[in-house]
Each structure stands twice: as C-alpha cells, then as structure tokens.
Amino acid sequence: MHESCDADGITQEYFMECVNNMHDDLLCAIIPESDVKKYSDIIQQLRKVRFLDKVRWLVKKFNK
C-alpha cells in the first residue's frame, strides 16, 4: 500500500480501497476455488461487514 502512495501520503479513499481489497482477497483465499460458487452468498454477506471490523480482522490476522 505504501509503495504506490505519492509525496502527500495515503488518502482515506485509497486506504479504504486497500482494506476492502485485502479483506476480500483473504476471504477468497480461505475458501477452496472449487467451492467459491457454493459459498458465494456467504462471501457477499462478509463483504458487507463494517469497515472498522474489517480493519480489526486484518490487523489481528497480520499480527499472528
């Protein structure tokens, strides 16, 4: 995330986009590719999780 920021730093929009993308990528990585269609409804619901909860989950995940 920091590699692609400019001299002004990271914008709120860019930070939120990165968190949402990272959250989505990690969710999809948990589910085997053969079962993605099977769990698509659950994935869609997890994408609607509050932003702050996504951040907390990612911080917890990366601090392991």
All heavy atoms as a GROMACS GRO file, in nm:
protein
  533
    1MET      N    1   0.083  -0.118   0.000
    1MET     CA    2   0.000   0.000   0.000
    1MET      C    3   0.087   0.125   0.000
    1MET      O    4   0.059   0.219  -0.070
    1MET     CB    5  -0.093  -0.003   0.121
    1MET     CG    6  -0.178   0.120   0.136
    1MET     SD    7  -0.307   0.113   0.260
    1MET     CE    8  -0.218   0.081   0.409
    2HIS      N    9   0.193   0.124   0.079
    2HIS     CA   10   0.277   0.243   0.089
    2HIS      C   11   0.362   0.266  -0.036
    2HIS      O   12   0.400   0.377  -0.064
    2HIS     CB   13   0.370   0.232   0.210
    2HIS     CG   14   0.296   0.233   0.340
    2HIS    ND1   15   0.242   0.347   0.394
    2HIS    CD2   16   0.265   0.132   0.426
    2HIS    CE1   17   0.181   0.318   0.507
    2HIS    NE2   18   0.193   0.188   0.528
    3GLU      N   19   0.389   0.158  -0.109
    3GLU     CA   20   0.473   0.170  -0.228
    3GLU      C   21   0.410   0.257  -0.336
    3GLU      O   22   0.480   0.322  -0.411
    3GLU     CB   23   0.503   0.031  -0.284
    3GLU     CG   24   0.589  -0.053  -0.192
    3GLU     CD   25   0.599  -0.195  -0.240
    3GLU    OE1   26   0.534  -0.233  -0.338
    3GLU    OE2   27   0.673  -0.271  -0.175
    4SER      N   28   0.279   0.257  -0.344
    4SER     CA   29   0.215   0.331  -0.453
    4SER      C   30   0.159   0.466  -0.409
    4SER      O   31   0.086   0.530  -0.484
    4SER     CB   32   0.102   0.246  -0.514
    4SER     OG   33   0.008   0.213  -0.416
    5CYS      N   34   0.193   0.512  -0.290
    5CYS     CA   35   0.144   0.644  -0.248
    5CYS      C   36   0.240   0.753  -0.296
    5CYS      O   37   0.357   0.730  -0.318
    5CYS     CB   38   0.126   0.651  -0.097
    5CYS     SG   39   0.275   0.644   0.000
    6ASP      N   40   0.187   0.872  -0.310
    6ASP     CA   41   0.269   0.983  -0.357
    6ASP      C   42   0.327   1.059  -0.238
    6ASP      O   43   0.316   1.017  -0.124
    6ASP     CB   44   0.189   1.075  -0.449
    6ASP     CG   45   0.065   1.132  -0.381
    6ASP    OD1   46   0.056   1.128  -0.258
    6ASP    OD2   47  -0.023   1.182  -0.453
    7ALA      N   48   0.386   1.174  -0.264
    7ALA     CA   49   0.452   1.253  -0.159
    7ALA      C   50   0.354   1.302  -0.053
    7ALA      O   51   0.393   1.330   0.060
    7ALA     CB   52   0.525   1.371  -0.222
    8ASP      N   53   0.226   1.312  -0.088
    8ASP     CA   54   0.125   1.360   0.007
    8ASP      C   55   0.076   1.251   0.102
    8ASP      O   56   0.002   1.278   0.194
    8ASP     CB   57   0.004   1.418  -0.069
    8ASP     CG   58   0.042   1.541  -0.148
    8ASP    OD1   59   0.136   1.612  -0.107
    8ASP    OD2   60  -0.021   1.566  -0.252
    9GLY      N   61   0.117   1.128   0.076
    9GLY     CA   62   0.075   1.017   0.163
    9GLY      C   63  -0.044   0.943   0.105
    9GLY      O   64  -0.077   0.953  -0.011
   10ILE      N   65  -0.109   0.867   0.191
   10ILE     CA   66  -0.221   0.783   0.151
   10ILE      C   67  -0.351   0.856   0.180
   10ILE      O   68  -0.372   0.904   0.291
   10ILE     CB   69  -0.217   0.650   0.228
   10ILE    CG1   70  -0.088   0.574   0.196
   10ILE    CG2   71  -0.338   0.565   0.197
   10ILE    CD1   72  -0.064   0.454   0.282
   11THR      N   73  -0.438   0.860   0.082
   11THR     CA   74  -0.568   0.923   0.103
   11THR      C   75  -0.662   0.826   0.175
   11THR      O   76  -0.639   0.705   0.176
   11THR     CB   77  -0.634   0.963  -0.030
   11THR    OG1   78  -0.661   0.843  -0.104
   11THR    CG2   79  -0.546   1.056  -0.110
   12GLN      N   80  -0.765   0.880   0.234
   12GLN     CA   81  -0.864   0.798   0.302
   12GLN      C   82  -0.928   0.700   0.203
   12GLN      O   83  -0.947   0.582   0.235
   12GLN     CB   84  -0.971   0.886   0.365
   12GLN     CG   85  -1.081   0.806   0.434
   12GLN     CD   86  -1.186   0.895   0.497
   12GLN    OE1   87  -1.170   1.015   0.507
   12GLN    NE2   88  -1.294   0.835   0.538
   13GLU      N   89  -0.960   0.747   0.085
   13GLU     CA   90  -1.023   0.662  -0.016
   13GLU      C   91  -0.932   0.546  -0.055
   13GLU      O   92  -0.977   0.432  -0.068
   13GLU     CB   93  -1.059   0.744  -0.139
   13GLU     CG   94  -1.168   0.846  -0.112
   13GLU     CD   95  -1.171   0.954  -0.218
   13GLU    OE1   96  -1.090   0.952  -0.313
   13GLU    OE2   97  -1.256   1.043  -0.205
   14TYR      N   98  -0.804   0.574  -0.074
   14TYR     CA   99  -0.709   0.470  -0.112
   14TYR      C  100  -0.693   0.369   0.001
   14TYR      O  101  -0.689   0.248  -0.023
   14TYR     CB  102  -0.574   0.532  -0.150
   14TYR     CG  103  -0.474   0.429  -0.196
   14TYR    CD1  104  -0.492   0.362  -0.316
   14TYR    CD2  105  -0.364   0.398  -0.118
   14TYR    CE1  106  -0.401   0.266  -0.358
   14TYR    CE2  107  -0.273   0.303  -0.159
   14TYR     CZ  108  -0.292   0.237  -0.280
   14TYR     OH  109  -0.203   0.141  -0.320
   15PHE      N  110  -0.686   0.416   0.123
   15PHE     CA  111  -0.674   0.327   0.239
   15PHE      C  112  -0.795   0.235   0.248
   15PHE      O  113  -0.782   0.114   0.266
   15PHE     CB  114  -0.659   0.409   0.368
   15PHE     CG  115  -0.656   0.324   0.492
   15PHE    CD1  116  -0.544   0.250   0.524
   15PHE    CD2  117  -0.766   0.319   0.576
   15PHE    CE1  118  -0.541   0.171   0.638
   15PHE    CE2  119  -0.765   0.240   0.690
   15PHE     CZ  120  -0.651   0.166   0.721
   16MET      N  121  -0.914   0.292   0.233
   16MET     CA  122  -1.036   0.212   0.240
   16MET      C  123  -1.042   0.110   0.127
   16MET      O  124  -1.081  -0.004   0.148
   16MET     CB  125  -1.158   0.303   0.239
   16MET     CG  126  -1.171   0.386   0.365
   16MET     SD  127  -1.310   0.499   0.362
   16MET     CE  128  -1.444   0.384   0.394
   17GLU      N  129  -1.000   0.149   0.009
   17GLU     CA  130  -0.998   0.058  -0.104
   17GLU      C  131  -0.901  -0.058  -0.078
   17GLU      O  132  -0.933  -0.174  -0.104
   17GLU     CB  133  -0.957   0.134  -0.231
   17GLU     CG  134  -0.950   0.048  -0.354
   17GLU     CD  135  -0.902   0.125  -0.476
   17GLU    OE1  136  -0.913   0.249  -0.478
   17GLU    OE2  137  -0.851   0.060  -0.569
   18CYS      N  138  -0.784  -0.027  -0.025
   18CYS     CA  139  -0.685  -0.131   0.005
   18CYS      C  140  -0.736  -0.228   0.111
   18CYS      O  141  -0.720  -0.349   0.097
   18CYS     CB  142  -0.553  -0.069   0.052
   18CYS     SG  143  -0.461   0.009  -0.081
   19VAL      N  144  -0.797  -0.176   0.216
   19VAL     CA  145  -0.851  -0.262   0.322
   19VAL      C  146  -0.961  -0.352   0.265
   19VAL      O  147  -0.962  -0.473   0.291
   19VAL     CB  148  -0.904  -0.178   0.440
   19VAL    CG1  149  -0.986  -0.262   0.535
   19VAL    CG2  150  -0.788  -0.113   0.514
   20ASN      N  151  -1.052  -0.294   0.188
   20ASN     CA  152  -1.159  -0.374   0.129
   20ASN      C  153  -1.105  -0.482   0.035
   20ASN      O  154  -1.151  -0.597   0.039
   20ASN     CB  155  -1.259  -0.285   0.055
   20ASN     CG  156  -1.345  -0.205   0.150
   20ASN    OD1  157  -1.384  -0.253   0.256
   20ASN    ND2  158  -1.375  -0.082   0.112
   21ASN      N  159  -1.007  -0.448  -0.046
   21ASN     CA  160  -0.948  -0.546  -0.138
   21ASN      C  161  -0.874  -0.655  -0.062
   21ASN      O  162  -0.885  -0.774  -0.097
   21ASN     CB  163  -0.853  -0.478  -0.236
   21ASN     CG  164  -0.926  -0.394  -0.338
   21ASN    OD1  165  -1.046  -0.412  -0.362
   21ASN    ND2  166  -0.856  -0.301  -0.399
   22MET      N  167  -0.799  -0.617   0.040
   22MET     CA  168  -0.724  -0.715   0.119
   22MET      C  169  -0.820  -0.810   0.191
   22MET      O  170  -0.798  -0.931   0.195
   22MET     CB  171  -0.635  -0.642   0.220
   22MET     CG  172  -0.505  -0.712   0.249
   22MET     SD  173  -0.400  -0.618   0.362
   22MET     CE  174  -0.387  -0.460   0.285
   23HIS      N  175  -0.924  -0.754   0.248
   23HIS     CA  176  -1.026  -0.833   0.317
   23HIS      C  177  -1.088  -0.934   0.220
   23HIS      O  178  -1.100  -1.053   0.250
   23HIS     CB  179  -1.132  -0.740   0.376
   23HIS     CG  180  -1.239  -0.809   0.452
   23HIS    ND1  181  -1.361  -0.838   0.396
   23HIS    CD2  182  -1.243  -0.856   0.579
   23HIS    CE1  183  -1.436  -0.899   0.486
   23HIS    NE2  184  -1.367  -0.911   0.598
   24ASP      N  185  -1.124  -0.887   0.102
   24ASP     CA  186  -1.185  -0.972   0.000
   24ASP      C  187  -1.088  -1.082  -0.045
   24ASP      O  188  -1.126  -1.199  -0.057
   24ASP     CB  189  -1.228  -0.887  -0.118
   24ASP     CG  190  -1.322  -0.960  -0.210
   24ASP    OD1  191  -1.423  -1.016  -0.160
   24ASP    OD2  192  -1.297  -0.963  -0.332
   25ASP      N  193  -0.964  -1.046  -0.070
   25ASP     CA  194  -0.863  -1.143  -0.114
   25ASP      C  195  -0.842  -1.253  -0.009
   25ASP      O  196  -0.833  -1.371  -0.044
   25ASP     CB  197  -0.729  -1.075  -0.143
   25ASP     CG  198  -0.734  -0.987  -0.266
   25ASP    OD1  199  -0.831  -0.998  -0.345
   25ASP    OD2  200  -0.640  -0.907  -0.283
   26LEU      N  201  -0.836  -1.213   0.118
   26LEU     CA  202  -0.815  -1.312   0.223
   26LEU      C  203  -0.937  -1.401   0.242
   26LEU      O  204  -0.924  -1.520   0.269
   26LEU     CB  205  -0.777  -1.244   0.355
   26LEU     CG  206  -0.638  -1.181   0.356
   26LEU    CD1  207  -0.616  -1.102   0.483
   26LEU    CD2  208  -0.531  -1.288   0.341
   27LEU      N  209  -1.055  -1.346   0.226
   27LEU     CA  210  -1.176  -1.428   0.233
   27LEU      C  211  -1.177  -1.533   0.124
   27LEU      O  212  -1.204  -1.650   0.149
   27LEU     CB  213  -1.302  -1.342   0.218
   27LEU     CG  214  -1.346  -1.260   0.336
   27LEU    CD1  215  -1.468  -1.176   0.298
   27LEU    CD2  216  -1.378  -1.348   0.455
   28CYS      N  217  -1.146  -1.491   0.004
   28CYS     CA  218  -1.145  -1.584  -0.110
   28CYS      C  219  -1.034  -1.688  -0.097
   28CYS      O  220  -1.049  -1.801  -0.142
   28CYS     CB  221  -1.134  -1.507  -0.241
   28CYS     SG  222  -1.284  -1.412  -0.277
   29ALA      N  223  -0.924  -1.651  -0.033
   29ALA     CA  224  -0.813  -1.745  -0.016
   29ALA      C  225  -0.847  -1.855   0.085
   29ALA      O  226  -0.792  -1.965   0.078
   29ALA     CB  227  -0.688  -1.670   0.030
   30ILE      N  228  -0.938  -1.827   0.176
   30ILE     CA  229  -0.978  -1.925   0.276
   30ILE      C  230  -1.061  -2.037   0.213
   30ILE      O  231  -1.052  -2.152   0.254
   30ILE     CB  232  -1.059  -1.857   0.390
   30ILE    CG1  233  -0.969  -1.762   0.468
   30ILE    CG2  234  -1.123  -1.958   0.482
   30ILE    CD1  235  -1.044  -1.674   0.566
   31ILE      N  236  -1.140  -2.002   0.114
   31ILE     CA  237  -1.231  -2.098   0.052
   31ILE      C  238  -1.165  -2.161  -0.070
   31ILE      O  239  -1.114  -2.090  -0.157
   31ILE     CB  240  -1.361  -2.026   0.011
   31ILE    CG1  241  -1.427  -1.966   0.134
   31ILE    CG2  242  -1.454  -2.120  -0.062
   31ILE    CD1  243  -1.540  -1.873   0.104
   32PRO      N  244  -1.165  -2.292  -0.078
   32PRO     CA  245  -1.108  -2.358  -0.197
   32PRO      C  246  -1.179  -2.312  -0.325
   32PRO      O  247  -1.300  -2.288  -0.324
   32PRO     CB  248  -1.134  -2.506  -0.172
   32PRO     CG  249  -1.160  -2.518  -0.026
   32PRO     CD  250  -1.217  -2.387   0.017
   33GLU      N  251  -1.104  -2.298  -0.432
   33GLU     CA  252  -1.160  -2.248  -0.558
   33GLU      C  253  -1.280  -2.330  -0.604
   33GLU      O  254  -1.374  -2.277  -0.661
   33GLU     CB  255  -1.054  -2.246  -0.667
   33GLU     CG  256  -0.958  -2.130  -0.654
   33GLU     CD  257  -0.866  -2.120  -0.774
   33GLU    OE1  258  -0.911  -2.143  -0.887
   33GLU    OE2  259  -0.749  -2.088  -0.752
   34SER      N  260  -1.277  -2.459  -0.578
   34SER     CA  261  -1.387  -2.545  -0.622
   34SER      C  262  -1.517  -2.515  -0.548
   34SER      O  263  -1.625  -2.551  -0.594
   34SER     CB  264  -1.350  -2.691  -0.604
   34SER     OG  265  -1.320  -2.717  -0.467
   35ASP      N  266  -1.509  -2.448  -0.432
   35ASP     CA  267  -1.627  -2.420  -0.351
   35ASP      C  268  -1.670  -2.274  -0.352
   35ASP      O  269  -1.763  -2.237  -0.281
   35ASP     CB  270  -1.601  -2.462  -0.205
   35ASP     CG  271  -1.588  -2.611  -0.189
   35ASP    OD1  272  -1.643  -2.685  -0.273
   35ASP    OD2  273  -1.523  -2.655  -0.091
   36VAL      N  274  -1.607  -2.191  -0.432
   36VAL     CA  275  -1.638  -2.047  -0.432
   36VAL      C  276  -1.785  -2.024  -0.469
   36VAL      O  277  -1.853  -1.945  -0.404
   36VAL     CB  278  -1.544  -1.969  -0.526
   36VAL    CG1  279  -1.592  -1.827  -0.546
   36VAL    CG2  280  -1.404  -1.969  -0.470
   37LYS      N  281  -1.834  -2.093  -0.570
   37LYS     CA  282  -1.974  -2.076  -0.608
   37LYS      C  283  -2.067  -2.122  -0.496
   37LYS      O  284  -2.170  -2.062  -0.471
   37LYS     CB  285  -2.004  -2.153  -0.736
   37LYS     CG  286  -1.946  -2.089  -0.859
   37LYS     CD  287  -1.986  -2.163  -0.983
   37LYS     CE  288  -1.923  -2.099  -1.106
   37LYS     NZ  289  -1.955  -2.172  -1.228
   38LYS      N  290  -2.028  -2.227  -0.430
   38LYS     CA  291  -2.109  -2.284  -0.321
   38LYS      C  292  -2.125  -2.182  -0.208
   38LYS      O  293  -2.230  -2.172  -0.145
   38LYS     CB  294  -2.041  -2.410  -0.270
   38LYS     CG  295  -2.111  -2.480  -0.157
   38LYS     CD  296  -2.032  -2.605  -0.119
   38LYS     CE  297  -2.089  -2.674   0.000
   38LYS     NZ  298  -2.010  -2.792   0.038
   39TYR      N  299  -2.020  -2.106  -0.181
   39TYR     CA  300  -2.020  -2.010  -0.070
   39TYR      C  301  -2.038  -1.866  -0.114
   39TYR      O  302  -2.013  -1.774  -0.037
   39TYR     CB  303  -1.890  -2.024   0.010
   39TYR     CG  304  -1.876  -2.156   0.080
   39TYR    CD1  305  -1.790  -2.253   0.033
   39TYR    CD2  306  -1.952  -2.184   0.193
   39TYR    CE1  307  -1.778  -2.376   0.097
   39TYR    CE2  308  -1.941  -2.306   0.258
   39TYR     CZ  309  -1.854  -2.401   0.209
   39TYR     OH  310  -1.843  -2.522   0.273
   40SER      N  311  -2.082  -1.844  -0.235
   40SER     CA  312  -2.091  -1.707  -0.288
   40SER      C  313  -2.184  -1.618  -0.204
   40SER      O  314  -2.155  -1.499  -0.185
   40SER     CB  315  -2.133  -1.707  -0.434
   40SER     OG  316  -2.264  -1.759  -0.447
   41ASP      N  317  -2.294  -1.673  -0.155
   41ASP     CA  318  -2.384  -1.592  -0.071
   41ASP      C  319  -2.317  -1.549   0.058
   41ASP      O  320  -2.333  -1.436   0.103
   41ASP     CB  321  -2.512  -1.670  -0.038
   41ASP     CG  322  -2.601  -1.691  -0.160
   41ASP    OD1  323  -2.586  -1.614  -0.258
   41ASP    OD2  324  -2.685  -1.783  -0.156
   42ILE      N  325  -2.242  -1.639   0.117
   42ILE     CA  326  -2.171  -1.607   0.241
   42ILE      C  327  -2.063  -1.503   0.215
   42ILE      O  328  -2.048  -1.408   0.292
   42ILE     CB  329  -2.109  -1.734   0.303
   42ILE    CG1  330  -2.222  -1.828   0.347
   42ILE    CG2  331  -2.017  -1.701   0.420
   42ILE    CD1  332  -2.176  -1.966   0.388
   43ILE      N  333  -1.992  -1.518   0.105
   43ILE     CA  334  -1.888  -1.420   0.069
   43ILE      C  335  -1.950  -1.282   0.050
   43ILE      O  336  -1.896  -1.182   0.097
   43ILE     CB  337  -1.813  -1.465  -0.058
   43ILE    CG1  338  -1.731  -1.591  -0.029
   43ILE    CG2  339  -1.722  -1.353  -0.110
   43ILE    CD1  340  -1.674  -1.657  -0.153
   44GLN      N  341  -2.065  -1.276  -0.017
   44GLN     CA  342  -2.132  -1.148  -0.038
   44GLN      C  343  -2.171  -1.083   0.094
   44GLN      O  344  -2.158  -0.962   0.111
   44GLN     CB  345  -2.256  -1.165  -0.127
   44GLN     CG  346  -2.224  -1.197  -0.270
   44GLN     CD  347  -2.138  -1.092  -0.336
   44GLN    OE1  348  -2.156  -0.972  -0.316
   44GLN    NE2  349  -2.041  -1.135  -0.414
   45GLN      N  350  -2.216  -1.163   0.189
   45GLN     CA  351  -2.252  -1.110   0.321
   45GLN      C  352  -2.128  -1.061   0.396
   45GLN      O  353  -2.131  -0.956   0.461
   45GLN     CB  354  -2.325  -1.215   0.405
   45GLN     CG  355  -2.464  -1.246   0.355
   45GLN     CD  356  -2.554  -1.124   0.359
   45GLN    OE1  357  -2.559  -1.052   0.457
   45GLN    NE2  358  -2.626  -1.102   0.251
   46LEU      N  359  -2.018  -1.134   0.386
   46LEU     CA  360  -1.895  -1.094   0.455
   46LEU      C  361  -1.834  -0.968   0.394
   46LEU      O  362  -1.764  -0.894   0.462
   46LEU     CB  363  -1.794  -1.208   0.455
   46LEU     CG  364  -1.831  -1.327   0.544
   46LEU    CD1  365  -1.736  -1.443   0.521
   46LEU    CD2  366  -1.832  -1.286   0.690
   47ARG      N  367  -1.862  -0.943   0.268
   47ARG     CA  368  -1.815  -0.820   0.204
   47ARG      C  369  -1.887  -0.697   0.260
   47ARG      O  370  -1.839  -0.586   0.248
   47ARG     CB  371  -1.834  -0.827   0.053
   47ARG     CG  372  -1.734  -0.918  -0.014
   47ARG     CD  373  -1.757  -0.925  -0.161
   47ARG     NE  374  -1.652  -1.004  -0.225
   47ARG     CZ  375  -1.666  -1.069  -0.338
   47ARG    NH1  376  -1.781  -1.063  -0.403
   47ARG    NH2  377  -1.567  -1.139  -0.388
   48LYS      N  378  -2.002  -0.719   0.322
   48LYS     CA  379  -2.082  -0.609   0.376
   48LYS      C  380  -2.050  -0.579   0.523
   48LYS      O  381  -2.114  -0.495   0.584
   48LYS     CB  382  -2.231  -0.641   0.363
   48LYS     CG  383  -2.276  -0.651   0.219
   48LYS     CD  384  -2.420  -0.691   0.209
   48LYS     CE  385  -2.461  -0.708   0.064
   48LYS     NZ  386  -2.599  -0.753   0.051
   49VAL      N  387  -1.949  -0.646   0.576
   49VAL     CA  388  -1.908  -0.623   0.715
   49VAL      C  389  -1.864  -0.478   0.730
   49VAL      O  390  -1.807  -0.419   0.637
   49VAL     CB  391  -1.793  -0.720   0.752
   49VAL    CG1  392  -1.730  -0.685   0.885
   49VAL    CG2  393  -1.842  -0.862   0.750
   50ARG      N  394  -1.890  -0.420   0.846
   50ARG     CA  395  -1.850  -0.281   0.871
   50ARG      C  396  -1.700  -0.265   0.848
   50ARG      O  397  -1.621  -0.353   0.880
   50ARG     CB  398  -1.882  -0.240   1.015
   50ARG     CG  399  -2.027  -0.225   1.044
   50ARG     CD  400  -2.056  -0.184   1.186
   50ARG     NE  401  -1.955  -0.229   1.281
   50ARG     CZ  402  -1.914  -0.159   1.386
   50ARG    NH1  403  -1.965  -0.043   1.413
   50ARG    NH2  404  -1.823  -0.207   1.467
   51PHE      N  405  -1.662  -0.149   0.797
   51PHE     CA  406  -1.523  -0.122   0.764
   51PHE      C  407  -1.431  -0.139   0.884
   51PHE      O  408  -1.326  -0.202   0.876
   51PHE     CB  409  -1.508   0.019   0.705
   51PHE     CG  410  -1.368   0.052   0.668
   51PHE    CD1  411  -1.314   0.002   0.551
   51PHE    CD2  412  -1.289   0.131   0.750
   51PHE    CE1  413  -1.182   0.029   0.516
   51PHE    CE2  414  -1.158   0.159   0.715
   51PHE     CZ  415  -1.105   0.108   0.598
   52LEU      N  416  -1.470  -0.086   0.998
   52LEU     CA  417  -1.387  -0.096   1.119
   52LEU      C  418  -1.365  -0.242   1.159
   52LEU      O  419  -1.256  -0.279   1.201
   52LEU     CB  420  -1.450  -0.018   1.234
   52LEU     CG  421  -1.369  -0.008   1.362
   52LEU    CD1  422  -1.231   0.052   1.336
   52LEU    CD2  423  -1.443   0.075   1.465
   53ASP      N  424  -1.465  -0.325   1.142
   53ASP     CA  425  -1.450  -0.468   1.172
   53ASP      C  426  -1.353  -0.534   1.075
   53ASP      O  427  -1.277  -0.624   1.112
   53ASP     CB  428  -1.585  -0.538   1.170
   53ASP     CG  429  -1.675  -0.494   1.284
   53ASP    OD1  430  -1.621  -0.453   1.390
   53ASP    OD2  431  -1.798  -0.499   1.269
   54LYS      N  432  -1.356  -0.491   0.950
   54LYS     CA  433  -1.260  -0.543   0.852
   54LYS      C  434  -1.117  -0.507   0.893
   54LYS      O  435  -1.027  -0.590   0.888
   54LYS     CB  436  -1.287  -0.485   0.712
   54LYS     CG  437  -1.410  -0.538   0.648
   54LYS     CD  438  -1.429  -0.474   0.511
   54LYS     CE  439  -1.557  -0.516   0.446
   54LYS     NZ  440  -1.574  -0.457   0.314
   55VAL      N  441  -1.097  -0.381   0.934
   55VAL     CA  442  -0.964  -0.336   0.976
   55VAL      C  443  -0.918  -0.416   1.096
   55VAL      O  444  -0.804  -0.465   1.099
   55VAL     CB  445  -0.964  -0.185   1.007
   55VAL    CG1  446  -0.832  -0.143   1.070
   55VAL    CG2  447  -0.991  -0.104   0.882
   56ARG      N  448  -1.004  -0.433   1.195
   56ARG     CA  449  -0.967  -0.511   1.314
   56ARG      C  450  -0.930  -0.653   1.278
   56ARG      O  451  -0.833  -0.708   1.330
   56ARG     CB  452  -1.082  -0.510   1.414
   56ARG     CG  453  -1.100  -0.379   1.484
   56ARG     CD  454  -1.212  -0.386   1.584
   56ARG     NE  455  -1.230  -0.259   1.650
   56ARG     CZ  456  -1.347  -0.205   1.676
   56ARG    NH1  457  -1.459  -0.268   1.645
   56ARG    NH2  458  -1.354  -0.088   1.735
   57TRP      N  459  -1.007  -0.715   1.190
   57TRP     CA  460  -0.979  -0.853   1.149
   57TRP      C  461  -0.845  -0.862   1.076
   57TRP      O  462  -0.766  -0.953   1.102
   57TRP     CB  463  -1.093  -0.905   1.060
   57TRP     CG  464  -1.076  -1.048   1.022
   57TRP    CD1  465  -1.092  -1.158   1.102
   57TRP    CD2  466  -1.041  -1.099   0.894
   57TRP    NE1  467  -1.070  -1.272   1.032
   57TRP    CE2  468  -1.038  -1.239   0.902
   57TRP    CE3  469  -1.013  -1.039   0.772
   57TRP    CZ2  470  -1.007  -1.321   0.795
   57TRP    CZ3  471  -0.983  -1.121   0.664
   57TRP    CH2  472  -0.980  -1.259   0.676
   58LEU      N  473  -0.818  -0.766   0.988
   58LEU     CA  474  -0.691  -0.767   0.914
   58LEU      C  475  -0.573  -0.745   1.008
   58LEU      O  476  -0.470  -0.813   0.996
   58LEU     CB  477  -0.692  -0.661   0.804
   58LEU     CG  478  -0.784  -0.691   0.686
   58LEU    CD1  479  -0.793  -0.570   0.595
   58LEU    CD2  480  -0.735  -0.813   0.610
   59VAL      N  481  -0.585  -0.653   1.102
   59VAL     CA  482  -0.477  -0.629   1.197
   59VAL      C  483  -0.451  -0.755   1.278
   59VAL      O  484  -0.336  -0.797   1.296
   59VAL     CB  485  -0.511  -0.509   1.290
   59VAL    CG1  486  -0.415  -0.502   1.407
   59VAL    CG2  487  -0.510  -0.380   1.211
   60LYS      N  488  -0.557  -0.817   1.326
   60LYS     CA  489  -0.544  -0.941   1.404
   60LYS      C  490  -0.478  -1.050   1.320
   60LYS      O  491  -0.390  -1.122   1.367
   60LYS     CB  492  -0.683  -0.985   1.449
   60LYS     CG  493  -0.686  -1.092   1.550
   60LYS     CD  494  -0.832  -1.116   1.590
   60LYS     CE  495  -0.845  -1.204   1.708
   60LYS     NZ  496  -0.984  -1.225   1.745
   61LYS      N  497  -0.519  -1.062   1.195
   61LYS     CA  498  -0.466  -1.163   1.104
   61LYS      C  499  -0.316  -1.142   1.078
   61LYS      O  500  -0.239  -1.236   1.078
   61LYS     CB  501  -0.543  -1.158   0.973
   61LYS     CG  502  -0.501  -1.256   0.872
   61LYS     CD  503  -0.608  -1.358   0.855
   61LYS     CE  504  -0.570  -1.454   0.744
   61LYS     NZ  505  -0.575  -1.590   0.787
   62PHE      N  506  -0.276  -1.017   1.056
   62PHE     CA  507  -0.136  -0.988   1.023
   62PHE      C  508  -0.046  -0.984   1.146
   62PHE      O  509   0.077  -0.990   1.133
   62PHE     CB  510  -0.124  -0.860   0.942
   62PHE     CG  511  -0.165  -0.878   0.799
   62PHE    CD1  512  -0.286  -0.828   0.754
   62PHE    CD2  513  -0.085  -0.946   0.710
   62PHE    CE1  514  -0.326  -0.845   0.622
   62PHE    CE2  515  -0.122  -0.965   0.578
   62PHE     CZ  516  -0.244  -0.914   0.535
   63ASN      N  517  -0.102  -0.973   1.264
   63ASN     CA  518  -0.021  -0.972   1.386
   63ASN      C  519   0.006  -1.113   1.439
   63ASN      O  520   0.070  -1.127   1.541
   63ASN     CB  521  -0.089  -0.889   1.496
   63ASN     CG  522  -0.063  -0.742   1.477
   63ASN    OD1  523   0.036  -0.703   1.416
   63ASN    ND2  524  -0.153  -0.660   1.528
   64LYS      N  525  -0.044  -1.214   1.372
   64LYS     CA  526  -0.020  -1.353   1.417
   64LYS      C  527   0.123  -1.392   1.397
   64LYS      O  528   0.193  -1.358   1.315
   64LYS     CB  529  -0.109  -1.451   1.340
   64LYS     CG  530  -0.251  -1.445   1.389
   64LYS     CD  531  -0.330  -1.552   1.319
   64LYS     CE  532  -0.473  -1.551   1.368
   64LYS     NZ  533  -0.552  -1.653   1.306
   0.00000   0.00000   0.00000
